[in-house]
Amino acid sequence: MNDYSTLAIVICYILFLGVIAAILLYLIVKRIGKKGKEGFEERDH
């Protein structure tokens, strides 16, 4: 039982971090999109 509860907590924590990361990525992409996506892509690659 203890292993399953620990696994559930870990999965919930990973999902929670994933949602936060997705929101941050969305905001960053949105902000970059205003400046100009093409210029950023050229600098990145």
Steps between C-alpha positions, in 0.01 A plus 500: 500500500778741590670459160177578316427814703858624444469431127168689487658802675796495259269478194284788630813708567637434148164590344484818711852604391411412140199732507709785646774441240240501220352830623844661526595373152173638360562843655862506377400401145221759505744772612760397239226489234433872559868590449538284189528123485728489193781698662495276807512181290800627304686579822402165657621274216 
